[in-house]
Protein backbone atom coordinates (compact mmCIF):
# COMPACT_ATOMS: atom_id res chain seq x y z
CA UNK A 1 0.00 0.00 0.00
CA UNK A 2 1.14 3.55 -0.74
CA UNK A 3 0.57 6.76 1.19
CA UNK A 4 1.45 10.31 0.19
CA UNK A 5 2.24 13.38 2.27
CA UNK A 6 2.71 16.92 0.98
CA UNK A 7 4.77 19.65 2.58
CA UNK A 8 5.40 23.15 1.24
CA UNK A 9 7.91 25.96 1.58
CA UNK A 10 9.00 29.24 0.01
CA UNK A 11 12.57 29.52 -1.21
CA UNK A 12 14.91 31.00 -3.80
CA UNK A 13 17.76 29.87 -6.00
CA UNK A 14 19.61 30.44 -9.27
CA UNK A 15 19.86 27.53 -11.70
CA UNK A 16 23.21 27.88 -13.46
CA UNK A 17 23.87 26.46 -16.94
CA UNK A 18 20.20 26.13 -17.91
CA UNK A 19 18.59 27.32 -21.15
CA UNK A 20 16.38 29.96 -19.55
CA UNK A 21 18.32 33.18 -19.06
CA UNK A 22 15.91 34.34 -16.35
CA UNK A 23 16.56 31.18 -14.33
CA UNK A 24 20.31 31.03 -14.93
CA UNK A 25 21.17 34.71 -14.39
CA UNK A 26 18.68 35.90 -11.76
CA UNK A 27 17.81 34.98 -8.20
CA UNK A 28 14.19 33.93 -8.18
CA UNK A 29 11.76 32.25 -5.81
CA UNK A 30 9.33 29.35 -5.85
CA UNK A 31 6.43 28.11 -3.78
CA UNK A 32 7.68 24.55 -3.59
CA UNK A 33 5.61 21.50 -2.74
CA UNK A 34 7.45 18.38 -1.64
CA UNK A 35 5.35 15.25 -2.01
CA UNK A 36 6.64 12.11 -0.27
CA UNK A 37 5.33 8.66 -1.20
CA UNK A 38 5.82 5.72 1.18
CA UNK A 39 5.19 2.00 0.73
CA UNK A 40 4.72 -0.82 3.21
CA UNK A 41 3.72 -4.42 2.54
CA UNK A 42 1.99 -4.61 5.95
CA UNK A 43 -0.19 -2.13 7.80
CA UNK A 44 0.33 -1.15 11.44
CA UNK A 45 -1.97 -1.91 14.40
CA UNK A 46 -4.26 0.95 13.34
CA UNK A 47 -4.45 -0.21 9.71
CA UNK A 48 -2.04 2.44 8.36
CA UNK A 49 1.26 2.39 6.48
CA UNK A 50 2.53 5.06 8.88
CA UNK A 51 0.67 7.56 11.01
CA UNK A 52 0.97 11.03 9.45
CA UNK A 53 1.39 12.33 13.00
CA UNK A 54 4.78 10.58 13.18
CA UNK A 55 6.27 12.60 10.32
CA UNK A 56 7.74 15.38 12.48
CA UNK A 57 11.35 14.84 11.37
CA UNK A 58 10.29 14.78 7.71
CA UNK A 59 8.34 18.01 8.19
CA UNK A 60 11.37 19.52 9.95
CA UNK A 61 13.77 18.81 7.09
CA UNK A 62 11.41 20.34 4.53
CA UNK A 63 10.80 23.34 6.81
CA UNK A 64 14.57 23.83 6.98
CA UNK A 65 14.37 25.05 3.38
CA UNK A 66 11.57 27.55 4.05
CA UNK A 67 12.62 31.16 3.41
CA UNK A 68 16.11 30.09 2.40
CA UNK A 69 18.34 30.79 -0.53
CA UNK A 70 19.77 27.54 -1.93
CA UNK A 71 23.24 27.85 -3.45
CA UNK A 72 25.45 25.48 -5.41
CA UNK A 73 28.84 25.25 -3.71
CA UNK A 74 30.43 26.14 -7.07
CA UNK A 75 29.02 29.68 -6.93
CA UNK A 76 31.60 32.47 -6.71
CA UNK A 77 32.98 33.31 -3.29
CA UNK A 78 31.47 36.78 -3.73
CA UNK A 79 27.94 35.34 -3.98
CA UNK A 80 28.46 32.76 -1.23
CA UNK A 81 29.89 35.39 1.10
CA UNK A 82 27.07 37.85 0.35
CA UNK A 83 24.36 35.39 1.34
CA UNK A 84 26.29 34.18 4.38
CA UNK A 85 26.78 37.74 5.62
CA UNK A 86 23.43 39.31 4.69
CA UNK A 87 20.96 36.47 5.28
CA UNK A 88 20.09 34.36 8.28
CA UNK A 89 18.76 31.39 6.29
CA UNK A 90 20.80 29.83 3.51
CA UNK A 91 21.80 26.34 2.36
CA UNK A 92 24.93 25.41 0.42
CA UNK A 93 24.43 22.34 -1.74
CA UNK A 94 26.95 20.09 -3.53
CA UNK A 95 24.78 20.32 -6.67
CA UNK A 96 22.95 22.83 -8.84
CA UNK A 97 19.57 23.42 -7.07
CA UNK A 98 17.31 22.18 -9.86
CA UNK A 99 13.92 20.58 -9.22
CA UNK A 100 15.44 17.25 -10.27
CA UNK A 101 18.30 17.45 -7.79
CA UNK A 102 16.10 18.76 -4.98
CA UNK A 103 13.71 15.83 -5.47
CA UNK A 104 16.70 13.48 -5.15
CA UNK A 105 17.94 15.29 -2.06
CA UNK A 106 14.56 15.06 -0.33
CA UNK A 107 14.41 11.37 -1.31
CA UNK A 108 17.82 10.90 0.39
CA UNK A 109 16.64 12.74 3.53
CA UNK A 110 13.37 10.77 3.70
CA UNK A 111 15.24 7.48 3.24
CA UNK A 112 17.73 8.40 5.95
CA UNK A 113 15.04 9.48 8.41
CA UNK A 114 12.86 6.39 7.84
CA UNK A 115 15.89 4.08 8.21
CA UNK A 116 16.79 5.81 11.48
CA UNK A 117 13.31 5.64 13.00
CA UNK A 118 12.24 2.93 15.42
CA UNK A 119 8.54 2.30 14.82
CA UNK A 120 6.53 0.88 17.74
CA UNK A 121 3.01 0.30 16.48
CA UNK A 122 3.39 -2.85 14.40
CA UNK A 123 4.45 -1.02 11.26
CA UNK A 124 5.72 -3.14 8.39
CA UNK A 125 8.94 -2.40 6.53
CA UNK A 126 8.36 1.21 5.44
CA UNK A 127 10.17 2.46 2.34
CA UNK A 128 10.28 5.79 0.56
CA UNK A 129 9.03 5.09 -2.97
CA UNK A 130 9.31 8.48 -4.60
CA UNK A 131 9.54 12.20 -4.02
CA UNK A 132 7.87 14.78 -6.22
CA UNK A 133 9.29 18.26 -6.03
CA UNK A 134 6.74 20.70 -7.46
CA UNK A 135 8.66 23.82 -8.39
CA UNK A 136 5.60 25.48 -9.94
CA UNK A 137 1.90 24.71 -10.38
CA UNK A 138 2.65 23.22 -13.77
CA UNK A 139 5.97 21.43 -13.34
CA UNK A 140 7.58 18.91 -11.03
CA UNK A 141 10.47 16.45 -10.92
CA UNK A 142 10.07 12.99 -9.43
CA UNK A 143 12.87 10.87 -7.97
CA UNK A 144 12.61 7.19 -7.16
CA UNK A 145 14.86 4.42 -5.88
CA UNK A 146 16.66 3.89 -9.21
CA UNK A 147 17.41 7.60 -9.51
CA UNK A 148 18.70 7.60 -5.93
CA UNK A 149 20.98 4.63 -6.59
CA UNK A 150 22.29 5.74 -9.99
CA UNK A 151 22.45 9.52 -9.66
CA UNK A 152 22.63 10.39 -5.95
CA UNK A 153 24.60 7.54 -4.37
CA UNK A 154 27.74 7.67 -6.51
CA UNK A 155 28.13 11.44 -6.24
CA UNK A 156 26.52 13.03 -3.20
CA UNK A 157 26.22 12.76 0.56
CA UNK A 158 23.82 14.46 2.97
CA UNK A 159 26.90 15.42 5.01
CA UNK A 160 27.95 17.74 2.16
CA UNK A 161 24.86 19.94 2.63
CA UNK A 162 25.58 22.99 4.79
CA UNK A 163 22.75 24.67 6.70
CA UNK A 164 23.21 28.15 8.13
CA UNK A 165 23.25 28.65 11.88
CA UNK A 166 19.94 30.50 11.48
CA UNK A 167 18.35 27.27 10.26
CA UNK A 168 20.13 24.92 12.67
CA UNK A 169 19.18 27.10 15.66
CA UNK A 170 15.51 26.30 14.98
CA UNK A 171 16.03 22.52 14.92
CA UNK A 172 14.62 20.53 17.84
CA UNK A 173 17.12 18.99 20.22
CA UNK A 174 18.95 15.99 18.72
CA UNK A 175 17.66 16.62 15.16
CA UNK A 176 21.17 17.35 13.90
CA UNK A 177 22.33 14.08 15.49
CA UNK A 178 19.67 12.22 13.51
CA UNK A 179 20.81 13.83 10.25
CA UNK A 180 24.57 13.77 10.74
CA UNK A 181 25.37 11.18 13.41
CA UNK A 182 22.80 8.46 12.68
CA UNK A 183 21.02 8.85 16.00
CA UNK A 184 17.71 6.99 16.10
CA UNK A 185 14.26 8.53 16.41
CA UNK A 186 12.27 6.29 18.74
CA UNK A 187 8.52 6.58 18.28
CA UNK A 188 6.30 6.04 21.36
CA UNK A 189 4.78 2.67 22.17
CA UNK A 190 1.09 2.78 21.33
CA UNK A 191 -1.09 0.72 23.69
CA UNK A 192 -3.80 -1.24 21.94
CA UNK A 193 -7.29 0.06 22.66
CA UNK A 194 -8.88 -2.87 20.89
CA UNK A 195 -7.19 -6.26 20.73
CA UNK A 196 -6.30 -7.38 17.23
ZATIDREN-655299 format. One line per 4 residues: number of its first residue (from 0); their letters; for each residue x, y, z of N, C-alpha, C. Coordinates in steps of 0.2 Angstrom, whole numbers, always signed. Example, Ala and Ser with C-alpha at 12.3 -4.5 7.8 and 13.67 -1.06 7.14 Angstrom:
BEGIN
0	as	+66:-28:+39:+62:-22:+39:+66:-16:+39 | +64:-11:+35:+68:-5:+36:+64:+0:+39
***
This chain:
BEGIN
0	xxxx	+4:-6:+0:+0:+0:+0:+4:+6:+0 | +2:+12:-3:+6:+18:-4:+2:+23:+0 | +6:+28:+3:+3:+34:+6:+7:+40:+3 | +4:+45:+3:+7:+52:+1:+6:+57:+6
4	xxxx	+12:+61:+7:+11:+67:+11:+14:+73:+8 | +11:+78:+8:+14:+85:+5:+16:+90:+10 | +21:+93:+9:+24:+98:+13:+25:+104:+8 | +26:+110:+11:+27:+116:+6:+32:+121:+10
8	xxxx	+35:+125:+5:+40:+130:+8:+41:+135:+2 | +43:+141:+5:+45:+146:+0:+53:+147:+0 | +56:+147:-6:+63:+148:-6:+65:+151:-13 | +72:+152:-13:+75:+155:-19:+81:+151:-21
12	xxxx	+83:+152:-27:+89:+149:-30:+91:+153:-37 | +96:+151:-39:+98:+152:-46:+100:+145:-49 | +98:+144:-55:+99:+138:-59:+104:+139:-64 | +111:+138:-62:+116:+139:-67:+116:+134:-73
16	xxxx	+118:+137:-79:+119:+132:-85:+113:+130:-88 | +107:+133:-86:+101:+131:-90:+99:+135:-95 | +95:+133:-100:+93:+137:-106:+89:+143:-104 | +86:+144:-99:+82:+150:-98:+86:+155:-95
20	xxxx	+87:+161:-98:+92:+166:-95:+89:+169:-89 | +82:+169:-88:+80:+172:-82:+81:+167:-76 | +81:+161:-77:+83:+156:-72:+90:+156:-70 | +94:+156:-75:+102:+155:-75:+105:+161:-73
24	xxxx	+102:+167:-73:+106:+174:-72:+103:+178:-67 | +97:+175:-64:+93:+179:-59:+91:+175:-53 | +92:+178:-47:+89:+175:-41:+81:+175:-42 | +78:+170:-40:+71:+170:-41:+68:+165:-36
28	xxxx	+62:+165:-34:+59:+161:-29:+53:+157:-32 | +52:+152:-28:+47:+147:-29:+43:+145:-23 | +36:+144:-24:+32:+141:-19:+32:+133:-20 | +37:+130:-17:+38:+123:-18:+34:+118:-14
32	xxxx	+32:+113:-17:+28:+107:-14:+32:+101:-14 | +33:+98:-9:+37:+92:-8:+32:+86:-6 | +32:+82:-11:+27:+76:-10:+31:+70:-9 | +30:+67:-3:+33:+61:-1:+28:+55:-2
36	xxxx	+31:+49:-5:+27:+43:-6:+30:+37:-3 | +26:+34:+2:+29:+29:+6:+25:+22:+4 | +29:+17:+5:+26:+10:+4:+27:+5:+10 | +23:+1:+11:+24:-4:+16:+19:-10:+14
40	xxxx	+22:-16:+15:+19:-22:+13:+14:-24:+18 | +15:-22:+24:+10:-23:+30:+8:-17:+33 | +2:-17:+36:-1:-11:+39:+0:-11:+47 | +0:-6:+50:+2:-6:+57:-5:-8:+61
44	xxxx	-4:-7:+68:-10:-10:+72:-16:-5:+71 | -15:+1:+68:-21:+5:+67:-24:+4:+60 | -20:+0:+56:-22:-1:+49:-19:+4:+44 | -13:+7:+46:-10:+12:+42:-3:+10:+40
48	xxxx	-1:+13:+34:+6:+12:+32:+11:+15:+38 | +9:+21:+39:+13:+25:+44:+8:+31:+46 | +7:+32:+53:+3:+38:+55:+6:+44:+53 | +2:+49:+49:+5:+55:+47:+7:+59:+53
52	xxxx	+5:+58:+59:+7:+62:+65:+14:+60:+67 | +17:+55:+64:+24:+53:+66:+29:+56:+61 | +27:+60:+57:+31:+63:+52:+35:+70:+54 | +36:+71:+60:+39:+77:+62:+46:+78:+60
56	xxxx	+50:+73:+59:+57:+74:+57:+57:+76:+49 | +52:+73:+46:+51:+74:+39:+49:+81:+37 | +44:+83:+41:+42:+90:+41:+47:+95:+43 | +51:+93:+48:+57:+98:+50:+62:+99:+44
60	xxxx	+64:+93:+41:+69:+94:+35:+66:+98:+30 | +60:+97:+28:+57:+102:+23:+57:+109:+25 | +54:+110:+31:+54:+117:+34:+61:+120:+34 | +66:+116:+35:+73:+119:+35:+74:+123:+29
64	xxxx	+71:+122:+23:+72:+125:+17:+67:+131:+16 | +63:+132:+21:+58:+138:+20:+61:+144:+21 | +60:+149:+17:+63:+156:+17:+71:+155:+17 | +73:+151:+13:+81:+150:+12:+82:+152:+5
68	xxxx	+89:+154:+4:+92:+154:-3:+96:+148:-3 | +95:+144:-8:+99:+138:-10:+104:+139:-15 | +111:+138:-13:+116:+139:-17:+120:+133:-19 | +122:+132:-25:+127:+127:-27:+134:+129:-24
72	xxxx	+138:+125:-22:+144:+126:-19:+149:+129:-24 | +148:+128:-30:+152:+131:-35:+151:+138:-37 | +146:+141:-34:+145:+148:-35:+152:+152:-33 | +152:+158:-35:+158:+162:-34:+158:+164:-26
76	xxxx	+164:+165:-24:+165:+167:-16:+161:+173:-15 | +161:+178:-20:+157:+184:-19:+150:+183:-17 | +147:+178:-21:+140:+177:-20:+139:+173:-13 | +143:+168:-12:+142:+164:-6:+143:+168:+0
80	xxxx	+148:+173:+0:+149:+177:+5:+144:+182:+7 | +141:+185:+1:+135:+189:+2:+130:+186:+6 | +128:+180:+3:+122:+177:+7:+123:+175:+14 | +130:+173:+15:+131:+171:+22:+131:+177:+27
84	xxxx	+133:+183:+24:+134:+189:+28:+127:+192:+29 | +123:+192:+24:+117:+197:+23:+111:+193:+25 | +111:+186:+25:+105:+182:+26:+106:+177:+32 | +100:+176:+36:+100:+172:+41:+99:+165:+39
88	xxxx	+96:+164:+34:+94:+157:+31:+97:+156:+24 | +101:+151:+24:+104:+149:+18:+106:+142:+18 | +107:+139:+12:+109:+132:+12:+114:+131:+6 | +120:+128:+7:+125:+127:+2:+124:+120:+0
92	xxxx	+123:+118:-6:+122:+112:-9:+128:+109:-13 | +129:+103:-13:+135:+100:-18:+132:+99:-25 | +127:+102:-27:+124:+102:-33:+120:+108:-35 | +119:+109:-42:+115:+114:-44:+108:+113:-42
96	xxxx	+104:+118:-39:+98:+117:-35:+92:+117:-40 | +92:+112:-45:+87:+111:-49:+81:+107:-46 | +75:+107:-49:+70:+103:-46:+72:+96:-46 | +75:+93:-51:+77:+86:-51:+82:+84:-45
100	xxxx	+87:+89:-44:+91:+87:-39:+88:+88:-32 | +84:+93:-31:+80:+94:-25:+76:+88:-23 | +73:+85:-29:+69:+79:-27:+73:+73:-25 | +79:+73:-28:+84:+67:-26:+86:+69:-19
104	xxxx	+87:+75:-17:+90:+76:-10:+84:+75:-5 | +78:+77:-6:+73:+75:-2:+71:+68:-1 | +72:+64:-7:+72:+57:-7:+77:+54:-2 | +84:+57:-2:+89:+55:+2:+88:+56:+9
108	xxxx	+85:+62:+11:+83:+64:+18:+78:+59:+20 | +72:+58:+16:+67:+54:+18:+69:+47:+20 | +73:+44:+15:+76:+37:+16:+80:+37:+23 | +84:+42:+24:+89:+42:+30:+84:+42:+36
112	xxxx	+79:+47:+36:+75:+47:+42:+71:+41:+43 | +68:+38:+38:+64:+32:+39:+69:+26:+42 | +75:+26:+39:+79:+20:+41:+82:+21:+48 | +82:+28:+51:+84:+29:+57:+78:+30:+62
116	xxxx	+72:+28:+61:+67:+28:+65:+65:+21:+68 | +64:+21:+74:+61:+15:+77:+54:+15:+78 | +50:+11:+74:+43:+11:+74:+40:+7:+79 | +35:+8:+83:+33:+4:+89:+25:+3:+89
120	xxxx	+22:+3:+83:+15:+1:+82:+13:-4:+77 | +18:-9:+77:+17:-14:+72:+18:-13:+65 | +21:-7:+63:+22:-5:+56:+26:-10:+53 | +25:-11:+46:+29:-16:+42:+35:-12:+40
124	xxxx	+39:-15:+35:+45:-12:+33:+43:-6:+28 | +44:+0:+31:+42:+6:+27:+48:+8:+23 | +46:+10:+17:+51:+12:+12:+48:+19:+8 | +53:+23:+7:+51:+29:+3:+51:+26:-4
128	xxxx	+46:+28:-8:+45:+25:-15:+47:+31:-20 | +45:+37:-18:+47:+42:-23:+46:+49:-19 | +49:+54:-22:+48:+61:-20:+46:+65:-26 | +41:+69:-26:+39:+74:-31:+41:+81:-28
132	xxxx	+45:+84:-32:+46:+91:-30:+43:+96:-35 | +37:+99:-33:+34:+103:-37:+37:+110:-37 | +40:+113:-42:+43:+119:-42:+38:+125:-44 | +33:+123:-48:+28:+127:-50:+21:+123:-50
136	xxxx	+16:+127:-51:+9:+124:-52:+9:+119:-58 | +14:+120:-63:+13:+116:-69:+19:+111:-70 | +24:+111:-66:+30:+107:-67:+33:+104:-60 | +35:+98:-61:+38:+95:-55:+43:+90:-58
140	xxxx	+48:+88:-53:+52:+82:-55:+51:+77:-50 | +52:+71:-52:+50:+65:-47:+56:+60:-47 | +59:+59:-41:+64:+54:-40:+62:+48:-36 | +65:+42:-39:+63:+36:-36:+69:+32:-34
144	xxxx	+69:+26:-32:+74:+22:-29:+80:+21:-35 | +78:+20:-41:+83:+19:-46:+87:+26:-47 | +84:+31:-47:+87:+38:-48:+92:+39:-42 | +89:+37:-36:+94:+38:-30:+100:+34:-30
148	xxxx	+99:+28:-32:+105:+23:-33:+110:+25:-39 | +107:+27:-44:+111:+29:-50:+114:+36:-51 | +110:+41:-48:+112:+48:-48:+115:+50:-42 | +111:+49:-36:+113:+52:-30:+119:+48:-27
152	xxxx	+118:+42:-26:+123:+38:-22:+130:+38:-24 | +132:+38:-31:+139:+38:-33:+142:+45:-32 | +138:+50:-31:+141:+57:-31:+140:+61:-25 | +134:+60:-21:+133:+65:-16:+132:+62:-9
156	xxxx	+132:+66:-4:+131:+64:+3:+127:+69:+6 | +123:+67:+11:+119:+72:+15:+124:+76:+19 | +130:+73:+21:+134:+77:+25:+138:+83:+21 | +137:+83:+15:+140:+89:+11:+135:+95:+10
160	xxxx	+129:+94:+13:+124:+100:+13:+125:+104:+19 | +126:+110:+18:+128:+115:+24:+122:+120:+25 | +119:+119:+31:+114:+123:+33:+117:+129:+38 | +114:+135:+37:+116:+141:+41:+114:+140:+48
164	xxxx	+118:+143:+52:+116:+143:+59:+109:+146:+61 | +107:+150:+57:+100:+153:+57:+95:+147:+57 | +96:+142:+52:+92:+136:+51:+93:+131:+57 | +99:+130:+58:+101:+125:+63:+98:+127:+70
168	xxxx	+98:+133:+72:+96:+136:+78:+88:+134:+79 | +85:+133:+74:+78:+131:+75:+76:+124:+75 | +81:+120:+74:+80:+113:+75:+79:+110:+82 | +74:+106:+83:+73:+103:+89:+79:+99:+92
172	xxxx	+80:+98:+98:+86:+95:+101:+87:+88:+98 | +93:+86:+96:+95:+80:+94:+93:+79:+86 | +90:+84:+83:+88:+83:+76:+95:+83:+72 | +100:+87:+73:+106:+87:+69:+109:+80:+70
176	xxxx	+109:+77:+76:+112:+70:+77:+108:+65:+73 | +102:+66:+72:+98:+61:+68:+101:+62:+60 | +102:+68:+58:+104:+69:+51:+111:+67:+50 | +116:+69:+55:+123:+69:+54:+126:+63:+57
180	xxxx	+123:+61:+63:+127:+56:+67:+123:+49:+68 | +118:+49:+64:+114:+42:+63:+110:+40:+70 | +109:+46:+74:+105:+44:+80:+98:+42:+78 | +95:+38:+82:+89:+35:+81:+83:+39:+83
184	xxxx	+78:+40:+80:+71:+43:+82:+67:+37:+85 | +65:+37:+91:+61:+31:+94:+54:+34:+95 | +50:+31:+91:+43:+33:+91:+40:+30:+98 | +34:+33:+101:+32:+30:+107:+28:+23:+106
188	xxxx	+28:+19:+111:+24:+13:+111:+17:+15:+111 | +13:+12:+107:+5:+14:+107:+2:+8:+110 | -2:+9:+116:-5:+4:+118:-12:+2:+114 | -13:-4:+114:-19:-6:+110:-25:-4:+114
192	xxxx	-30:-1:+110:-36:+0:+113:-41:-5:+112 | -40:-9:+106:-44:-14:+104:-40:-20:+102 | -40:-26:+105:-36:-31:+104:-37:-33:+96 | -31:-35:+93:-32:-37:+86:-33:-44:+86
***
